[in-house]
Amino acid sequence: MGAILYSFRRCPYAMRGRMGLKVSGLSYEHREIILRDKPEDMLTASPKGTVPVYITDDGTVIDESLDLLKWALGQNDSMGWLNCDLEAANALISANDSEFKHHLDRYKYASRYSDTAKRGDIDMAHRLKAETHIQILEDHLNGGSYLLGEKQSIADIAIFPFIRQFSNVEPEWWAAAPYPKTRDWLTRHLESDLFKTIMMKYPLWSRDKR
């Protein structure tokens, strides 16, 4: 059995996993899905129903994005992303995945969390709270081109897909927001060959089309 990845192109968690797999050089079958119609094969492997879901050659299931990123780099960290202050990296990633993601979701998808908000509304209170995290990134970037200095690390890779999502909620506001270093840092990642490669479009997978 060959390795398999279930992924959804626009999901920041899935982006994180795909970047780890790309730089590791591992081979796998990419299965693109849509979250509103999850295939039974994926749910059998990982009943929680989120992406990414990676099934290794020996059948081991890895269904947490950060676990997948770290596992892939453990196989081959060709970019040296783990050669950093891992305690500092993990602290930034933890803040991103907890407080920031909490406020990002409520900023971007206000109608999901409020009985009065309409589809397409944004929640400014949650944007302001999310900006606390953006300011932390901005402060880190005062010390170098990347979050932990002059070298790209796992912290940059694990976090920037979520800042991408944040920046897309109000692009005109973001273009003038008081976070120039974070904006430049994000742009460099979005324009990288790595990101362009992992954002390649795949046809939707189904068992019938195998």
C-alpha positions as a Markdown table, in Angstrom:
| # | Residue | x | y | z |
|---|---|---|---|---|
| 1 | Met | 0.0 | 0.0 | 0.0 |
| 2 | Gly | 1.4 | 3.4 | -0.9 |
| 3 | Ala | 1.1 | 6.5 | 1.2 |
| 4 | Ile | -2.1 | 8.6 | 0.8 |
| 5 | Leu | -2.9 | 12.2 | 1.6 |
| 6 | Tyr | -6.5 | 13.5 | 1.9 |
| 7 | Ser | -6.4 | 17.3 | 1.5 |
| 8 | Phe | -8.5 | 20.3 | 0.8 |
| 9 | Arg | -6.6 | 22.9 | -1.2 |
| 10 | Arg | -7.7 | 26.1 | 0.7 |
| 11 | Cys | -7.4 | 24.7 | 4.2 |
| 12 | Pro | -4.5 | 26.3 | 6.1 |
| 13 | Tyr | -4.0 | 23.1 | 8.1 |
| 14 | Ala | -3.8 | 21.1 | 4.9 |
| 15 | Met | -1.3 | 23.7 | 3.5 |
| 16 | Arg | 0.9 | 23.2 | 6.5 |
| 17 | Gly | 1.0 | 19.4 | 6.0 |
| 18 | Arg | 1.5 | 19.7 | 2.2 |
| 19 | Met | 4.5 | 21.9 | 2.7 |
| 20 | Gly | 6.1 | 19.5 | 5.1 |
| 21 | Leu | 5.6 | 16.6 | 2.7 |
| 22 | Lys | 6.9 | 18.6 | -0.3 |
| 23 | Val | 10.2 | 19.5 | 1.3 |
| 24 | Ser | 10.6 | 16.0 | 2.7 |
| 25 | Gly | 10.5 | 14.6 | -0.8 |
| 26 | Leu | 8.2 | 11.8 | 0.2 |
| 27 | Ser | 6.0 | 10.2 | -2.4 |
| 28 | Tyr | 2.2 | 9.8 | -1.8 |
| 29 | Glu | -1.1 | 9.7 | -3.6 |
| 30 | His | -2.9 | 13.1 | -3.3 |
| 31 | Arg | -6.6 | 12.8 | -2.8 |
| 32 | Glu | -8.4 | 16.2 | -3.1 |
| 33 | Ile | -11.7 | 16.3 | -1.2 |
| 34 | Ile | -14.4 | 18.9 | -0.4 |
| 35 | Leu | -15.3 | 19.2 | 3.3 |
| 36 | Arg | -19.1 | 19.1 | 2.7 |
| 37 | Asp | -18.8 | 15.7 | 1.1 |
| 38 | Lys | -16.1 | 13.7 | 2.8 |
| 39 | Pro | -15.3 | 10.3 | 1.3 |
| 40 | Glu | -16.0 | 7.2 | 3.4 |
| 41 | Asp | -12.4 | 6.1 | 2.9 |
| 42 | Met | -11.1 | 9.2 | 4.7 |
| 43 | Leu | -13.7 | 8.9 | 7.5 |
| 44 | Thr | -12.8 | 5.3 | 8.0 |
| 45 | Ala | -9.1 | 6.3 | 8.5 |
| 46 | Ser | -9.9 | 9.4 | 10.6 |
| 47 | Pro | -13.5 | 9.6 | 11.9 |
| 48 | Lys | -13.0 | 13.2 | 13.1 |
| 49 | Gly | -13.3 | 14.3 | 9.5 |
| 50 | Thr | -10.7 | 17.1 | 9.2 |
| 51 | Val | -7.8 | 17.5 | 6.9 |
| 52 | Pro | -5.1 | 16.7 | 6.4 |
| 53 | Val | -5.2 | 13.0 | 6.8 |
| 54 | Tyr | -2.0 | 11.2 | 5.9 |
| 55 | Ile | -1.8 | 7.4 | 5.8 |
| 56 | Thr | 1.8 | 6.1 | 5.7 |
| 57 | Asp | 3.1 | 3.2 | 3.7 |
| 58 | Asp | 2.6 | 0.9 | 6.8 |
| 59 | Gly | -1.0 | 2.2 | 7.4 |
| 60 | Thr | -0.2 | 4.6 | 10.2 |
| 61 | Val | -2.7 | 7.5 | 10.2 |
| 62 | Ile | -1.5 | 11.0 | 10.9 |
| 63 | Asp | -4.5 | 13.4 | 11.1 |
| 64 | Glu | -3.1 | 16.5 | 12.9 |
| 65 | Ser | -1.4 | 19.0 | 10.7 |
| 66 | Leu | 1.4 | 19.9 | 13.0 |
| 67 | Asp | 2.1 | 16.2 | 13.7 |
| 68 | Leu | 2.2 | 15.7 | 9.9 |
| 69 | Leu | 4.5 | 18.6 | 9.4 |
| 70 | Lys | 6.9 | 17.5 | 12.1 |
| 71 | Trp | 6.8 | 13.9 | 11.1 |
| 72 | Ala | 7.6 | 14.8 | 7.4 |
| 73 | Leu | 10.5 | 16.9 | 8.5 |
| 74 | Gly | 11.7 | 14.1 | 10.7 |
| 75 | Gln | 12.0 | 12.0 | 7.6 |
| 76 | Asn | 13.9 | 14.6 | 5.7 |
| 77 | Asp | 14.2 | 18.3 | 6.8 |
| 78 | Ser | 15.7 | 19.5 | 3.5 |
| 79 | Met | 15.2 | 23.1 | 4.3 |
| 80 | Gly | 16.5 | 22.9 | 7.9 |
| 81 | Trp | 13.2 | 24.2 | 9.4 |
| 82 | Leu | 13.8 | 22.3 | 12.6 |
| 83 | Asn | 17.2 | 23.9 | 13.1 |
| 84 | Cys | 15.8 | 26.7 | 15.3 |
| 85 | Asp | 14.8 | 27.5 | 18.9 |
| 86 | Leu | 12.0 | 24.9 | 19.0 |
| 87 | Glu | 10.7 | 26.1 | 22.3 |
| 88 | Ala | 10.1 | 29.6 | 20.8 |
| 89 | Ala | 8.7 | 28.1 | 17.6 |
| 90 | Asn | 6.3 | 25.9 | 19.5 |
| 91 | Ala | 5.1 | 28.8 | 21.6 |
| 92 | Leu | 4.3 | 30.9 | 18.6 |
| 93 | Ile | 2.6 | 28.0 | 16.8 |
| 94 | Ser | 0.5 | 27.2 | 20.0 |
| 95 | Ala | -0.6 | 30.9 | 20.2 |
| 96 | Asn | -1.6 | 30.8 | 16.5 |
| 97 | Asp | -3.5 | 27.6 | 16.8 |
| 98 | Ser | -5.4 | 28.6 | 19.9 |
| 99 | Glu | -6.1 | 32.3 | 20.7 |
| 100 | Phe | -5.5 | 33.6 | 17.2 |
| 101 | Lys | -7.5 | 30.9 | 15.4 |
| 102 | His | -10.3 | 31.4 | 17.8 |
| 103 | His | -10.6 | 35.1 | 17.0 |
| 104 | Leu | -9.8 | 34.6 | 13.3 |
| 105 | Asp | -12.8 | 32.2 | 12.9 |
| 106 | Arg | -15.2 | 34.6 | 14.6 |
| 107 | Tyr | -13.8 | 37.6 | 12.6 |
| 108 | Lys | -14.2 | 35.9 | 9.3 |
| 109 | Tyr | -17.3 | 33.8 | 9.9 |
| 110 | Ala | -19.3 | 36.0 | 12.2 |
| 111 | Ser | -22.6 | 34.5 | 11.1 |
| 112 | Arg | -21.5 | 31.0 | 12.4 |
| 113 | Tyr | -21.0 | 32.3 | 15.9 |
| 114 | Ser | -23.7 | 35.0 | 16.2 |
| 115 | Asp | -27.5 | 34.7 | 16.0 |
| 116 | Thr | -27.7 | 38.3 | 14.7 |
| 117 | Ala | -24.9 | 38.4 | 12.2 |
| 118 | Lys | -25.7 | 37.9 | 8.5 |
| 119 | Arg | -23.7 | 35.9 | 6.0 |
| 120 | Gly | -20.7 | 37.9 | 4.9 |
| 121 | Asp | -20.6 | 40.0 | 8.1 |
| 122 | Ile | -17.3 | 40.4 | 9.9 |
| 123 | Asp | -16.8 | 40.9 | 13.7 |
| 124 | Met | -14.5 | 43.8 | 14.4 |
| 125 | Ala | -14.2 | 43.0 | 18.0 |
| 126 | His | -12.6 | 39.7 | 17.1 |
| 127 | Arg | -10.4 | 41.4 | 14.5 |
| 128 | Leu | -9.0 | 43.6 | 17.2 |
| 129 | Lys | -8.3 | 40.6 | 19.5 |
| 130 | Ala | -6.6 | 38.8 | 16.6 |
| 131 | Glu | -4.4 | 41.8 | 16.0 |
| 132 | Thr | -2.8 | 41.2 | 19.3 |
| 133 | His | -1.2 | 38.1 | 17.8 |
| 134 | Ile | -0.3 | 40.0 | 14.6 |
| 135 | Gln | 1.5 | 42.5 | 16.7 |
| 136 | Ile | 3.5 | 39.8 | 18.3 |
| 137 | Leu | 4.6 | 38.6 | 14.9 |
| 138 | Glu | 5.5 | 42.1 | 13.9 |
| 139 | Asp | 7.6 | 42.5 | 17.0 |
| 140 | His | 9.4 | 39.2 | 16.2 |
| 141 | Leu | 10.0 | 40.4 | 12.6 |
| 142 | Asn | 11.8 | 43.5 | 13.9 |
| 143 | Gly | 14.6 | 41.1 | 14.7 |
| 144 | Gly | 15.0 | 39.6 | 11.3 |
| 145 | Ser | 13.4 | 38.5 | 8.0 |
| 146 | Tyr | 11.7 | 35.5 | 9.7 |
| 147 | Leu | 9.9 | 35.0 | 13.0 |
| 148 | Leu | 13.0 | 33.5 | 14.7 |
| 149 | Gly | 15.7 | 35.6 | 13.0 |
| 150 | Glu | 17.2 | 35.5 | 9.6 |
| 151 | Lys | 16.4 | 31.9 | 8.8 |
| 152 | Gln | 13.1 | 30.4 | 7.9 |
| 153 | Ser | 11.8 | 27.9 | 10.4 |
| 154 | Ile | 8.9 | 25.6 | 11.2 |
| 155 | Ala | 7.3 | 28.6 | 12.9 |
| 156 | Asp | 7.0 | 30.6 | 9.7 |
| 157 | Ile | 5.7 | 27.6 | 7.8 |
| 158 | Ala | 3.1 | 26.6 | 10.4 |
| 159 | Ile | 1.8 | 30.1 | 10.9 |
| 160 | Phe | 1.7 | 31.9 | 7.6 |
| 161 | Pro | -1.3 | 30.0 | 6.0 |
| 162 | Phe | -3.4 | 31.4 | 8.8 |
| 163 | Ile | -2.2 | 34.9 | 8.4 |
| 164 | Arg | -3.0 | 34.5 | 4.7 |
| 165 | Gln | -6.6 | 33.7 | 5.7 |
| 166 | Phe | -6.7 | 36.7 | 8.1 |
| 167 | Ser | -5.4 | 39.0 | 5.4 |
| 168 | Asn | -8.0 | 37.9 | 2.9 |
| 169 | Val | -11.0 | 39.0 | 5.1 |
| 170 | Glu | -10.5 | 42.7 | 4.5 |
| 171 | Pro | -7.7 | 43.0 | 1.9 |
| 172 | Glu | -7.9 | 46.8 | 1.5 |
| 173 | Trp | -7.6 | 47.2 | 5.3 |
| 174 | Trp | -4.8 | 44.7 | 5.4 |
| 175 | Ala | -2.9 | 46.6 | 2.7 |
| 176 | Ala | -2.8 | 49.7 | 4.9 |
| 177 | Ala | -2.7 | 48.0 | 8.3 |
| 178 | Pro | 0.2 | 49.0 | 10.7 |
| 179 | Tyr | 2.0 | 45.7 | 10.2 |
| 180 | Pro | 4.4 | 46.3 | 7.3 |
| 181 | Lys | 6.9 | 43.6 | 8.3 |
| 182 | Thr | 4.2 | 41.0 | 8.7 |
| 183 | Arg | 2.7 | 42.0 | 5.4 |
| 184 | Asp | 6.1 | 41.7 | 3.6 |
| 185 | Trp | 6.8 | 38.4 | 5.4 |
| 186 | Leu | 3.5 | 37.0 | 4.3 |
| 187 | Thr | 3.9 | 38.2 | 0.7 |
| 188 | Arg | 7.3 | 36.5 | 0.4 |
| 189 | His | 5.8 | 33.2 | 1.5 |
| 190 | Leu | 2.8 | 33.5 | -0.8 |
| 191 | Glu | 5.1 | 34.3 | -3.8 |
| 192 | Ser | 7.5 | 31.4 | -3.0 |
| 193 | Asp | 7.9 | 28.5 | -5.4 |
| 194 | Leu | 7.1 | 26.2 | -2.6 |
| 195 | Phe | 3.7 | 27.7 | -1.9 |
| 196 | Lys | 2.8 | 27.9 | -5.6 |
| 197 | Thr | 3.7 | 24.2 | -5.9 |
| 198 | Ile | 1.6 | 23.0 | -3.0 |
| 199 | Met | -1.4 | 25.1 | -4.2 |
| 200 | Met | -1.6 | 23.3 | -7.5 |
| 201 | Lys | -5.2 | 22.3 | -8.2 |
| 202 | Tyr | -6.1 | 18.6 | -8.3 |
| 203 | Pro | -9.4 | 17.1 | -9.5 |
| 204 | Leu | -11.7 | 15.9 | -6.8 |
| 205 | Trp | -11.0 | 12.4 | -5.7 |
| 206 | Ser | -13.6 | 9.7 | -5.6 |
| 207 | Arg | -13.3 | 5.9 | -5.3 |
| 208 | Asp | -15.0 | 5.5 | -8.7 |
| 209 | Lys | -12.3 | 7.6 | -10.4 |
| 210 | Arg | -9.3 | 5.6 | -9.1 |
